[in-house]
Structure formats: C-alpha cells, structure tokens
Amino acid sequence: MAVRKVAVTLPEELYELVERARAVEHRSRSEVIQEALRTHFGEAIYVPTDEERLLLVAALDEDQRHPESARPWREVRAELWPDE
C-alpha cells in the first residue's frame, strides 16, 4: 500500500484527544488519526472492548510503576503479529 505524508493542524483540544488515545491504546499518532478518518468515511474498523481497554490501562500503570521492565512496542507487536 502506498503512503503519503501530510501535515495537519489541529486545535489544542483535538491534539490532546489524539495524545490521550495514543497513550491508552499504545498506538502511533498516525494510527489514531487514520482510524478517525476511516470512521468518518464509514470504513469498518476494530474497536477494542472495555476489557481490552482496561488491560491496556493496567499495563500502562504497571509501566509507570516499573519502567525498567518495559519493552519497546515494536518488539511486542512483532511477537503478537509476526506476519505483519
């Protein structure tokens, strides 16, 4: 899939929403904005369950308590989805 890089200017409140989503979902800024655009244009997207969101928040809390045990997301992602 071809990709293009674009610059987007966001009001502060939208920027903060994107940043919070990134932190909770452990995703890149691009992934969050791409999902928002897909949702806007009606493309089906994956929506985490409440349980998955709770697990993500718990993992982020654990990471803050013990940052020395954190693993880079690219390692975790490669382990979870080796074919991507």
PDB file with one MODEL, atoms N, CA, C and O in Angstrom:
MODEL        1
ATOM      1  N   MET A   1       0.844  -1.175   0.000  1.00  0.00           N
ATOM      2  CA  MET A   1       0.000   0.000   0.000  1.00  0.00           C
ATOM      3  C   MET A   1       0.888   1.235   0.000  1.00  0.00           C
ATOM      4  O   MET A   1       1.795   1.354   0.824  1.00  0.00           O
ATOM      5  N   ALA A   2       0.631   2.139  -0.908  1.00  0.00           N
ATOM      6  CA  ALA A   2       1.378   3.384  -0.973  1.00  0.00           C
ATOM      7  C   ALA A   2       0.936   4.302   0.165  1.00  0.00           C
ATOM      8  O   ALA A   2      -0.232   4.303   0.552  1.00  0.00           O
ATOM      9  N   VAL A   3       1.857   5.066   0.686  1.00  0.00           N
ATOM     10  CA  VAL A   3       1.530   6.012   1.754  1.00  0.00           C
ATOM     11  C   VAL A   3       2.020   7.397   1.365  1.00  0.00           C
ATOM     12  O   VAL A   3       2.960   7.546   0.584  1.00  0.00           O
ATOM     13  N   ARG A   4       1.379   8.386   1.914  1.00  0.00           N
ATOM     14  CA  ARG A   4       1.779   9.773   1.728  1.00  0.00           C
ATOM     15  C   ARG A   4       1.830  10.448   3.082  1.00  0.00           C
ATOM     16  O   ARG A   4       1.001  10.192   3.956  1.00  0.00           O
ATOM     17  N   LYS A   5       2.789  11.292   3.237  1.00  0.00           N
ATOM     18  CA  LYS A   5       2.950  12.036   4.482  1.00  0.00           C
ATOM     19  C   LYS A   5       2.275  13.397   4.309  1.00  0.00           C
ATOM     20  O   LYS A   5       2.474  14.077   3.302  1.00  0.00           O
ATOM     21  N   VAL A   6       1.470  13.786   5.311  1.00  0.00           N
ATOM     22  CA  VAL A   6       0.788  15.080   5.278  1.00  0.00           C
ATOM     23  C   VAL A   6       0.965  15.789   6.619  1.00  0.00           C
ATOM     24  O   VAL A   6       1.151  15.150   7.655  1.00  0.00           O
ATOM     25  N   ALA A   7       0.905  17.079   6.582  1.00  0.00           N
ATOM     26  CA  ALA A   7       0.934  17.873   7.814  1.00  0.00           C
ATOM     27  C   ALA A   7      -0.487  18.342   8.096  1.00  0.00           C
ATOM     28  O   ALA A   7      -1.184  18.818   7.200  1.00  0.00           O
ATOM     29  N   VAL A   8      -0.904  18.204   9.341  1.00  0.00           N
ATOM     30  CA  VAL A   8      -2.260  18.600   9.723  1.00  0.00           C
ATOM     31  C   VAL A   8      -2.171  19.507  10.932  1.00  0.00           C
ATOM     32  O   VAL A   8      -1.428  19.231  11.874  1.00  0.00           O
ATOM     33  N   THR A   9      -2.925  20.581  10.904  1.00  0.00           N
ATOM     34  CA  THR A   9      -3.003  21.483  12.045  1.00  0.00           C
ATOM     35  C   THR A   9      -4.269  21.161  12.821  1.00  0.00           C
ATOM     36  O   THR A   9      -5.361  21.121  12.254  1.00  0.00           O
ATOM     37  N   LEU A  10      -4.117  20.930  14.130  1.00  0.00           N
ATOM     38  CA  LEU A  10      -5.251  20.576  14.979  1.00  0.00           C
ATOM     39  C   LEU A  10      -5.440  21.598  16.078  1.00  0.00           C
ATOM     40  O   LEU A  10      -4.462  22.139  16.595  1.00  0.00           O
ATOM     41  N   PRO A  11      -6.681  21.871  16.444  1.00  0.00           N
ATOM     42  CA  PRO A  11      -6.910  22.680  17.637  1.00  0.00           C
ATOM     43  C   PRO A  11      -6.368  21.919  18.854  1.00  0.00           C
ATOM     44  O   PRO A  11      -6.314  20.689  18.847  1.00  0.00           O
ATOM     45  N   GLU A  12      -5.979  22.637  19.868  1.00  0.00           N
ATOM     46  CA  GLU A  12      -5.370  22.032  21.053  1.00  0.00           C
ATOM     47  C   GLU A  12      -6.208  20.904  21.636  1.00  0.00           C
ATOM     48  O   GLU A  12      -5.657  19.878  22.035  1.00  0.00           O
ATOM     49  N   GLU A  13      -7.541  21.070  21.696  1.00  0.00           N
ATOM     50  CA  GLU A  13      -8.382  20.033  22.306  1.00  0.00           C
ATOM     51  C   GLU A  13      -8.370  18.736  21.484  1.00  0.00           C
ATOM     52  O   GLU A  13      -8.417  17.652  22.065  1.00  0.00           O
ATOM     53  N   LEU A  14      -8.309  18.819  20.161  1.00  0.00           N
ATOM     54  CA  LEU A  14      -8.219  17.609  19.345  1.00  0.00           C
ATOM     55  C   LEU A  14      -6.851  16.957  19.485  1.00  0.00           C
ATOM     56  O   LEU A  14      -6.738  15.732  19.534  1.00  0.00           O
ATOM     57  N   TYR A  15      -5.822  17.779  19.547  1.00  0.00           N
ATOM     58  CA  TYR A  15      -4.475  17.239  19.744  1.00  0.00           C
ATOM     59  C   TYR A  15      -4.406  16.456  21.054  1.00  0.00           C
ATOM     60  O   TYR A  15      -3.842  15.362  21.096  1.00  0.00           O
ATOM     61  N   GLU A  16      -4.973  17.010  22.117  1.00  0.00           N
ATOM     62  CA  GLU A  16      -4.966  16.327  23.412  1.00  0.00           C
ATOM     63  C   GLU A  16      -5.741  15.011  23.354  1.00  0.00           C
ATOM     64  O   GLU A  16      -5.331  14.026  23.968  1.00  0.00           O
ATOM     65  N   LEU A  17      -6.854  14.985  22.623  1.00  0.00           N
ATOM     66  CA  LEU A  17      -7.610  13.737  22.467  1.00  0.00           C
ATOM     67  C   LEU A  17      -6.770  12.679  21.756  1.00  0.00           C
ATOM     68  O   LEU A  17      -6.767  11.514  22.155  1.00  0.00           O
ATOM     69  N   VAL A  18      -6.066  13.078  20.715  1.00  0.00           N
ATOM     70  CA  VAL A  18      -5.203  12.150  19.981  1.00  0.00           C
ATOM     71  C   VAL A  18      -4.109  11.629  20.902  1.00  0.00           C
ATOM     72  O   VAL A  18      -3.837  10.429  20.923  1.00  0.00           O
ATOM     73  N   GLU A  19      -3.486  12.514  21.657  1.00  0.00           N
ATOM     74  CA  GLU A  19      -2.397  12.102  22.550  1.00  0.00           C
ATOM     75  C   GLU A  19      -2.885  11.156  23.642  1.00  0.00           C
ATOM     76  O   GLU A  19      -2.187  10.203  23.990  1.00  0.00           O
ATOM     77  N   ARG A  20      -4.068  11.405  24.183  1.00  0.00           N
ATOM     78  CA  ARG A  20      -4.610  10.504  25.201  1.00  0.00           C
ATOM     79  C   ARG A  20      -4.913   9.139  24.598  1.00  0.00           C
ATOM     80  O   ARG A  20      -4.625   8.111  25.212  1.00  0.00           O
ATOM     81  N   ALA A  21      -5.491   9.122  23.404  1.00  0.00           N
ATOM     82  CA  ALA A  21      -5.784   7.851  22.740  1.00  0.00           C
ATOM     83  C   ALA A  21      -4.497   7.078  22.482  1.00  0.00           C
ATOM     84  O   ALA A  21      -4.454   5.864  22.676  1.00  0.00           O
ATOM     85  N   ARG A  22      -3.454   7.766  22.048  1.00  0.00           N
ATOM     86  CA  ARG A  22      -2.156   7.118  21.803  1.00  0.00           C
ATOM     87  C   ARG A  22      -1.656   6.427  23.063  1.00  0.00           C
ATOM     88  O   ARG A  22      -1.226   5.274  23.027  1.00  0.00           O
ATOM     89  N   ALA A  23      -1.719   7.148  24.175  1.00  0.00           N
ATOM     90  CA  ALA A  23      -1.190   6.612  25.431  1.00  0.00           C
ATOM     91  C   ALA A  23      -1.984   5.398  25.895  1.00  0.00           C
ATOM     92  O   ALA A  23      -1.409   4.382  26.287  1.00  0.00           O
ATOM     93  N   VAL A  24      -3.302   5.509  25.848  1.00  0.00           N
ATOM     94  CA  VAL A  24      -4.149   4.422  26.339  1.00  0.00           C
ATOM     95  C   VAL A  24      -4.066   3.205  25.427  1.00  0.00           C
ATOM     96  O   VAL A  24      -4.026   2.071  25.906  1.00  0.00           O
ATOM     97  N   GLU A  25      -4.040   3.431  24.120  1.00  0.00           N
ATOM     98  CA  GLU A  25      -4.080   2.323  23.165  1.00  0.00           C
ATOM     99  C   GLU A  25      -2.697   1.889  22.698  1.00  0.00           C
ATOM    100  O   GLU A  25      -2.569   0.940  21.924  1.00  0.00           O
ATOM    101  N   HIS A  26      -1.675   2.573  23.160  1.00  0.00           N
ATOM    102  CA  HIS A  26      -0.287   2.224  22.799  1.00  0.00           C
ATOM    103  C   HIS A  26      -0.128   2.180  21.279  1.00  0.00           C
ATOM    104  O   HIS A  26       0.360   1.202  20.713  1.00  0.00           O
ATOM    105  N   ARG A  27      -0.551   3.263  20.641  1.00  0.00           N
ATOM    106  CA  ARG A  27      -0.509   3.341  19.181  1.00  0.00           C
ATOM    107  C   ARG A  27       0.179   4.625  18.760  1.00  0.00           C
ATOM    108  O   ARG A  27       0.384   5.532  19.567  1.00  0.00           O
ATOM    109  N   SER A  28       0.525   4.689  17.508  1.00  0.00           N
ATOM    110  CA  SER A  28       1.163   5.898  16.991  1.00  0.00           C
ATOM    111  C   SER A  28       0.104   6.964  16.716  1.00  0.00           C
ATOM    112  O   SER A  28      -1.084   6.664  16.602  1.00  0.00           O
ATOM    113  N   ARG A  29       0.552   8.193  16.613  1.00  0.00           N
ATOM    114  CA  ARG A  29      -0.330   9.307  16.274  1.00  0.00           C
ATOM    115  C   ARG A  29      -0.981   9.042  14.912  1.00  0.00           C
ATOM    116  O   ARG A  29      -2.177   9.273  14.733  1.00  0.00           O
ATOM    117  N   SER A  30      -0.189   8.559  13.963  1.00  0.00           N
ATOM    118  CA  SER A  30      -0.724   8.266  12.627  1.00  0.00           C
ATOM    119  C   SER A  30      -1.837   7.225  12.685  1.00  0.00           C
ATOM    120  O   SER A  30      -2.858   7.371  12.014  1.00  0.00           O
ATOM    121  N   GLU A  31      -1.646   6.181  13.480  1.00  0.00           N
ATOM    122  CA  GLU A  31      -2.667   5.135  13.583  1.00  0.00           C
ATOM    123  C   GLU A  31      -3.978   5.695  14.136  1.00  0.00           C
ATOM    124  O   GLU A  31      -5.057   5.352  13.651  1.00  0.00           O
ATOM    125  N   VAL A  32      -3.884   6.550  15.145  1.00  0.00           N
ATOM    126  CA  VAL A  32      -5.087   7.118  15.750  1.00  0.00           C
ATOM    127  C   VAL A  32      -5.814   8.002  14.736  1.00  0.00           C
ATOM    128  O   VAL A  32      -7.035   7.918  14.606  1.00  0.00           O
ATOM    129  N   ILE A  33      -5.077   8.843  14.022  1.00  0.00           N
ATOM    130  CA  ILE A  33      -5.704   9.748  13.056  1.00  0.00           C
ATOM    131  C   ILE A  33      -6.253   8.969  11.865  1.00  0.00           C
ATOM    132  O   ILE A  33      -7.325   9.299  11.359  1.00  0.00           O
ATOM    133  N   GLN A  34      -5.537   7.943  11.409  1.00  0.00           N
ATOM    134  CA  GLN A  34      -6.047   7.109  10.308  1.00  0.00           C
ATOM    135  C   GLN A  34      -7.363   6.452  10.702  1.00  0.00           C
ATOM    136  O   GLN A  34      -8.301   6.401   9.906  1.00  0.00           O
ATOM    137  N   GLU A  35      -7.430   5.946  11.937  1.00  0.00           N
ATOM    138  CA  GLU A  35      -8.672   5.321  12.388  1.00  0.00           C
ATOM    139  C   GLU A  35      -9.811   6.331  12.432  1.00  0.00           C
ATOM    140  O   GLU A  35     -10.940   6.017  12.057  1.00  0.00           O
ATOM    141  N   ALA A  36      -9.516   7.537  12.887  1.00  0.00           N
ATOM    142  CA  ALA A  36     -10.549   8.575  12.939  1.00  0.00           C
ATOM    143  C   ALA A  36     -11.064   8.886  11.536  1.00  0.00           C
ATOM    144  O   ALA A  36     -12.267   9.058  11.340  1.00  0.00           O
ATOM    145  N   LEU A  37     -10.163   8.959  10.564  1.00  0.00           N
ATOM    146  CA  LEU A  37     -10.585   9.218   9.185  1.00  0.00           C
ATOM    147  C   LEU A  37     -11.393   8.055   8.624  1.00  0.00           C
ATOM    148  O   LEU A  37     -12.396   8.265   7.941  1.00  0.00           O
ATOM    149  N   ARG A  38     -10.964   6.840   8.908  1.00  0.00           N
ATOM    150  CA  ARG A  38     -11.719   5.675   8.437  1.00  0.00           C
ATOM    151  C   ARG A  38     -13.136   5.665   9.037  1.00  0.00           C
ATOM    152  O   ARG A  38     -14.112   5.366   8.350  1.00  0.00           O
ATOM    153  N   THR A  39     -13.220   5.991  10.306  1.00  0.00           N
ATOM    154  CA  THR A  39     -14.526   6.053  10.965  1.00  0.00           C
ATOM    155  C   THR A  39     -15.391   7.128  10.306  1.00  0.00           C
ATOM    156  O   THR A  39     -16.568   6.901  10.027  1.00  0.00           O
ATOM    157  N   HIS A  40     -14.815   8.267  10.067  1.00  0.00           N
ATOM    158  CA  HIS A  40     -15.552   9.381   9.450  1.00  0.00           C
ATOM    159  C   HIS A  40     -16.090   8.994   8.075  1.00  0.00           C
ATOM    160  O   HIS A  40     -17.217   9.343   7.724  1.00  0.00           O
ATOM    161  N   PHE A  41     -15.284   8.273   7.300  1.00  0.00           N
ATOM    162  CA  PHE A  41     -15.687   7.916   5.946  1.00  0.00           C
ATOM    163  C   PHE A  41     -16.414   6.573   5.871  1.00  0.00           C
ATOM    164  O   PHE A  41     -16.714   6.096   4.777  1.00  0.00           O
ATOM    165  N   GLY A  42     -16.695   5.965   7.010  1.00  0.00           N
ATOM    166  CA  GLY A  42     -17.539   4.789   7.049  1.00  0.00           C
ATOM    167  C   GLY A  42     -16.857   3.450   6.842  1.00  0.00           C
ATOM    168  O   GLY A  42     -17.544   2.445   6.659  1.00  0.00           O
ATOM    169  N   GLU A  43     -15.536   3.397   6.865  1.00  0.00           N
ATOM    170  CA  GLU A  43     -14.843   2.115   6.724  1.00  0.00           C
ATOM    171  C   GLU A  43     -14.883   1.389   8.063  1.00  0.00           C
ATOM    172  O   GLU A  43     -14.706   1.993   9.121  1.00  0.00           O
ATOM    173  N   ALA A  44     -15.118   0.091   7.997  1.00  0.00           N
ATOM    174  CA  ALA A  44     -15.150  -0.699   9.228  1.00  0.00           C
ATOM    175  C   ALA A  44     -13.776  -0.687   9.896  1.00  0.00           C
ATOM    176  O   ALA A  44     -12.749  -0.810   9.229  1.00  0.00           O
ATOM    177  N   ILE A  45     -13.772  -0.539  11.215  1.00  0.00           N
ATOM    178  CA  ILE A  45     -12.522  -0.525  11.974  1.00  0.00           C
ATOM    179  C   ILE A  45     -12.661  -1.421  13.195  1.00  0.00           C
ATOM    180  O   ILE A  45     -13.766  -1.781  13.601  1.00  0.00           O
ATOM    181  N   TYR A  46     -11.519  -1.771  13.770  1.00  0.00           N
ATOM    182  CA  TYR A  46     -11.510  -2.545  15.003  1.00  0.00           C
ATOM    183  C   TYR A  46     -11.728  -1.610  16.188  1.00  0.00           C
ATOM    184  O   TYR A  46     -11.075  -0.572  16.290  1.00  0.00           O
ATOM    185  N   VAL A  47     -12.636  -1.973  17.074  1.00  0.00           N
ATOM    186  CA  VAL A  47     -12.897  -1.200  18.281  1.00  0.00           C
ATOM    187  C   VAL A  47     -12.604  -2.098  19.474  1.00  0.00           C
ATOM    188  O   VAL A  47     -13.252  -3.130  19.646  1.00  0.00           O
ATOM    189  N   PRO A  48     -11.621  -1.711  20.311  1.00  0.00           N
ATOM    190  CA  PRO A  48     -11.310  -2.555  21.470  1.00  0.00           C
ATOM    191  C   PRO A  48     -12.495  -2.648  22.429  1.00  0.00           C
ATOM    192  O   PRO A  48     -13.281  -1.711  22.570  1.00  0.00           O
ATOM    193  N   THR A  49     -12.599  -3.788  23.074  1.00  0.00           N
ATOM    194  CA  THR A  49     -13.657  -3.982  24.067  1.00  0.00           C
ATOM    195  C   THR A  49     -13.299  -3.219  25.343  1.00  0.00           C
ATOM    196  O   THR A  49     -12.165  -2.771  25.508  1.00  0.00           O
ATOM    197  N   ASP A  50     -14.256  -3.077  26.223  1.00  0.00           N
ATOM    198  CA  ASP A  50     -13.996  -2.438  27.516  1.00  0.00           C
ATOM    199  C   ASP A  50     -12.912  -3.210  28.275  1.00  0.00           C
ATOM    200  O   ASP A  50     -12.046  -2.610  28.913  1.00  0.00           O
ATOM    201  N   GLU A  51     -12.966  -4.540  28.200  1.00  0.00           N
ATOM    202  CA  GLU A  51     -11.970  -5.360  28.882  1.00  0.00           C
ATOM    203  C   GLU A  51     -10.566  -5.098  28.318  1.00  0.00           C
ATOM    204  O   GLU A  51      -9.600  -4.985  29.072  1.00  0.00           O
ATOM    205  N   GLU A  52     -10.463  -5.003  26.994  1.00  0.00           N
ATOM    206  CA  GLU A  52      -9.165  -4.719  26.376  1.00  0.00           C
ATOM    207  C   GLU A  52      -8.640  -3.346  26.797  1.00  0.00           C
ATOM    208  O   GLU A  52      -7.451  -3.185  27.072  1.00  0.00           O
ATOM    209  N   ARG A  53      -9.526  -2.374  26.844  1.00  0.00           N
ATOM    210  CA  ARG A  53      -9.101  -1.026  27.282  1.00  0.00           C
ATOM    211  C   ARG A  53      -8.626  -1.054  28.733  1.00  0.00           C
ATOM    212  O   ARG A  53      -7.633  -0.411  29.072  1.00  0.00           O
ATOM    213  N   LEU A  54      -9.328  -1.793  29.589  1.00  0.00           N
ATOM    214  CA  LEU A  54      -8.900  -1.907  30.983  1.00  0.00           C
ATOM    215  C   LEU A  54      -7.527  -2.566  31.089  1.00  0.00           C
ATOM    216  O   LEU A  54      -6.689  -2.146  31.887  1.00  0.00           O
ATOM    217  N   LEU A  55      -7.304  -3.601  30.277  1.00  0.00           N
ATOM    218  CA  LEU A  55      -5.994  -4.255  30.271  1.00  0.00           C
ATOM    219  C   LEU A  55      -4.899  -3.304  29.796  1.00  0.00           C
ATOM    220  O   LEU A  55      -3.789  -3.317  30.328  1.00  0.00           O
ATOM    221  N   LEU A  56      -5.208  -2.484  28.804  1.00  0.00           N
ATOM    222  CA  LEU A  56      -4.230  -1.504  28.321  1.00  0.00           C
ATOM    223  C   LEU A  56      -3.903  -0.479  29.406  1.00  0.00           C
ATOM    224  O   LEU A  56      -2.736  -0.150  29.621  1.00  0.00           O
ATOM    225  N   VAL A  57      -4.919   0.019  30.081  1.00  0.00           N
ATOM    226  CA  VAL A  57      -4.694   0.993  31.145  1.00  0.00           C
ATOM    227  C   VAL A  57      -3.881   0.370  32.274  1.00  0.00           C
ATOM    228  O   VAL A  57      -2.977   1.009  32.812  1.00  0.00           O
ATOM    229  N   ALA A  58      -4.194  -0.870  32.634  1.00  0.00           N
ATOM    230  CA  ALA A  58      -3.433  -1.557  33.682  1.00  0.00           C
ATOM    231  C   ALA A  58      -1.973  -1.737  33.270  1.00  0.00           C
ATOM    232  O   ALA A  58      -1.067  -1.573  34.087  1.00  0.00           O
ATOM    233  N   ALA A  59      -1.752  -2.071  32.008  1.00  0.00           N
ATOM    234  CA  ALA A  59      -0.376  -2.233  31.520  1.00  0.00           C
ATOM    235  C   ALA A  59       0.371  -0.904  31.558  1.00  0.00           C
ATOM    236  O   ALA A  59       1.548  -0.865  31.914  1.00  0.00           O
ATOM    237  N   LEU A  60      -0.297   0.172  31.197  1.00  0.00           N
ATOM    238  CA  LEU A  60       0.349   1.494  31.252  1.00  0.00           C
ATOM    239  C   LEU A  60       0.663   1.890  32.694  1.00  0.00           C
ATOM    240  O   LEU A  60       1.715   2.469  32.965  1.00  0.00           O
ATOM    241  N   ASP A  61      -0.245   1.580  33.616  1.00  0.00           N
ATOM    242  CA  ASP A  61       0.010   1.862  35.030  1.00  0.00           C
ATOM    243  C   ASP A  61       1.218   1.070  35.528  1.00  0.00           C
ATOM    244  O   ASP A  61       2.068   1.600  36.243  1.00  0.00           O
ATOM    245  N   GLU A  62       1.281  -0.196  35.142  1.00  0.00           N
ATOM    246  CA  GLU A  62       2.405  -1.047  35.533  1.00  0.00           C
ATOM    247  C   GLU A  62       3.710  -0.508  34.956  1.00  0.00           C
ATOM    248  O   GLU A  62       4.747  -0.523  35.619  1.00  0.00           O
ATOM    249  N   ASP A  63       3.647  -0.038  33.729  1.00  0.00           N
ATOM    250  CA  ASP A  63       4.830   0.535  33.088  1.00  0.00           C
ATOM    251  C   ASP A  63       5.322   1.770  33.847  1.00  0.00           C
ATOM    252  O   ASP A  63       6.528   1.981  33.972  1.00  0.00           O
ATOM    253  N   GLN A  64       4.408   2.569  34.344  1.00  0.00           N
ATOM    254  CA  GLN A  64       4.804   3.753  35.114  1.00  0.00           C
ATOM    255  C   GLN A  64       5.419   3.360  36.450  1.00  0.00           C
ATOM    256  O   GLN A  64       6.341   4.022  36.925  1.00  0.00           O
ATOM    257  N   ARG A  65       4.920   2.293  37.059  1.00  0.00           N
ATOM    258  CA  ARG A  65       5.470   1.848  38.332  1.00  0.00           C
ATOM    259  C   ARG A  65       6.830   1.171  38.163  1.00  0.00           C
ATOM    260  O   ARG A  65       7.699   1.292  39.028  1.00  0.00           O
ATOM    261  N   HIS A  66       7.013   0.458  37.049  1.00  0.00           N
ATOM    262  CA  HIS A  66       8.251  -0.303  36.811  1.00  0.00           C
ATOM    263  C   HIS A  66       8.761  -0.064  35.387  1.00  0.00           C
ATOM    264  O   HIS A  66       8.741  -0.983  34.568  1.00  0.00           O
ATOM    265  N   PRO A  67       9.214   1.141  35.082  1.00  0.00           N
ATOM    266  CA  PRO A  67       9.638   1.447  33.710  1.00  0.00           C
ATOM    267  C   PRO A  67      10.811   0.600  33.229  1.00  0.00           C
ATOM    268  O   PRO A  67      10.989   0.424  32.024  1.00  0.00           O
ATOM    269  N   GLU A  68      11.606   0.077  34.144  1.00  0.00           N
ATOM    270  CA  GLU A  68      12.763  -0.736  33.749  1.00  0.00           C
ATOM    271  C   GLU A  68      12.352  -2.052  33.083  1.00  0.00           C
ATOM    272  O   GLU A  68      13.153  -2.657  32.369  1.00  0.00           O
ATOM    273  N   SER A  69      11.132  -2.493  33.305  1.00  0.00           N
ATOM    274  CA  SER A  69      10.686  -3.757  32.711  1.00  0.00           C
ATOM    275  C   SER A  69       9.934  -3.556  31.391  1.00  0.00           C
ATOM    276  O   SER A  69       9.477  -4.527  30.787  1.00  0.00           O
ATOM    277  N   ALA A  70       9.804  -2.316  30.945  1.00  0.00           N
ATOM    278  CA  ALA A  70       9.063  -2.033  29.709  1.00  0.00           C
ATOM    279  C   ALA A  70       9.821  -2.559  28.489  1.00  0.00           C
ATOM    280  O   ALA A  70      11.051  -2.547  28.439  1.00  0.00           O
ATOM    281  N   ARG A  71       9.044  -3.018  27.513  1.00  0.00           N
ATOM    282  CA  ARG A  71       9.609  -3.498  26.244  1.00  0.00           C
ATOM    283  C   ARG A  71       9.180  -2.545  25.141  1.00  0.00           C
ATOM    284  O   ARG A  71       8.084  -1.989  25.206  1.00  0.00           O
ATOM    285  N   PRO A  72      10.010  -2.345  24.136  1.00  0.00           N
ATOM    286  CA  PRO A  72       9.599  -1.493  23.016  1.00  0.00           C
ATOM    287  C   PRO A  72       8.369  -2.080  22.313  1.00  0.00           C
ATOM    288  O   PRO A  72       8.259  -3.294  22.143  1.00  0.00           O
ATOM    289  N   TRP A  73       7.454  -1.205  21.912  1.00  0.00           N
ATOM    290  CA  TRP A  73       6.210  -1.641  21.277  1.00  0.00           C
ATOM    291  C   TRP A  73       6.485  -2.467  20.026  1.00  0.00           C
ATOM    292  O   TRP A  73       5.769  -3.431  19.758  1.00  0.00           O
ATOM    293  N   ARG A  74       7.508  -2.107  19.256  1.00  0.00           N
ATOM    294  CA  ARG A  74       7.800  -2.860  18.029  1.00  0.00           C
ATOM    295  C   ARG A  74       8.111  -4.322  18.337  1.00  0.00           C
ATOM    296  O   ARG A  74       7.772  -5.202  17.547  1.00  0.00           O
ATOM    297  N   GLU A  75       8.755  -4.594  19.481  1.00  0.00           N
ATOM    298  CA  GLU A  75       9.027  -5.979  19.885  1.00  0.00           C
ATOM    299  C   GLU A  75       7.728  -6.711  20.233  1.00  0.00           C
ATOM    300  O   GLU A  75       7.498  -7.840  19.800  1.00  0.00           O
ATOM    301  N   VAL A  76       6.903  -6.055  21.009  1.00  0.00           N
ATOM    302  CA  VAL A  76       5.630  -6.663  21.424  1.00  0.00           C
ATOM    303  C   VAL A  76       4.760  -6.911  20.200  1.00  0.00           C
ATOM    304  O   VAL A  76       4.174  -7.983  20.049  1.00  0.00           O
ATOM    305  N   ARG A  77       4.682  -5.919  19.338  1.00  0.00           N
ATOM    306  CA  ARG A  77       3.861  -6.035  18.134  1.00  0.00           C
ATOM    307  C   ARG A  77       4.352  -7.177  17.247  1.00  0.00           C
ATOM    308  O   ARG A  77       3.546  -7.945  16.722  1.00  0.00           O
ATOM    309  N   ALA A  78       5.672  -7.295  17.076  1.00  0.00           N
ATOM    310  CA  ALA A  78       6.245  -8.370  16.262  1.00  0.00           C
ATOM    311  C   ALA A  78       5.934  -9.739  16.871  1.00  0.00           C
ATOM    312  O   ALA A  78       5.725 -10.717  16.152  1.00  0.00           O
ATOM    313  N   GLU A  79       5.906  -9.794  18.191  1.00  0.00           N
ATOM    314  CA  GLU A  79       5.581 -11.044  18.866  1.00  0.00           C
ATOM    315  C   GLU A  79       4.103 -11.410  18.694  1.00  0.00           C
ATOM    316  O   GLU A  79       3.763 -12.574  18.484  1.00  0.00           O
ATOM    317  N   LEU A  80       3.238 -10.406  18.784  1.00  0.00           N
ATOM    318  CA  LEU A  80       1.800 -10.651  18.672  1.00  0.00           C
ATOM    319  C   LEU A  80       1.363 -10.901  17.240  1.00  0.00           C
ATOM    320  O   LEU A  80       0.497 -11.738  16.986  1.00  0.00           O
ATOM    321  N   TRP A  81       1.966 -10.171  16.299  1.00  0.00           N
ATOM    322  CA  TRP A  81       1.592 -10.266  14.888  1.00  0.00           C
ATOM    323  C   TRP A  81       2.845 -10.479  14.036  1.00  0.00           C
ATOM    324  O   TRP A  81       3.291  -9.556  13.354  1.00  0.00           O
ATOM    325  N   PRO A  82       3.412 -11.680  14.069  1.00  0.00           N
ATOM    326  CA  PRO A  82       4.684 -11.923  13.371  1.00  0.00           C
ATOM    327  C   PRO A  82       4.624 -11.796  11.855  1.00  0.00           C
ATOM    328  O   PRO A  82       5.658 -11.605  11.216  1.00  0.00           O
ATOM    329  N   ASP A  83       3.438 -11.899  11.266  1.00  0.00           N
ATOM    330  CA  ASP A  83       3.329 -11.858   9.806  1.00  0.00           C
ATOM    331  C   ASP A  83       3.151 -10.452   9.248  1.00  0.00           C
ATOM    332  O   ASP A  83       3.077 -10.280   8.032  1.00  0.00           O
ATOM    333  N   GLU A  84       3.082  -9.465  10.096  1.00  0.00           N
ATOM    334  CA  GLU A  84       2.880  -8.087   9.604  1.00  0.00           C
ATOM    335  C   GLU A  84       4.185  -7.408   9.311  1.00  0.00           C
ATOM    336  O   GLU A  84       4.199  -6.250   8.892  1.00  0.00           O
TER     337      GLU A  84
ENDMDL
END
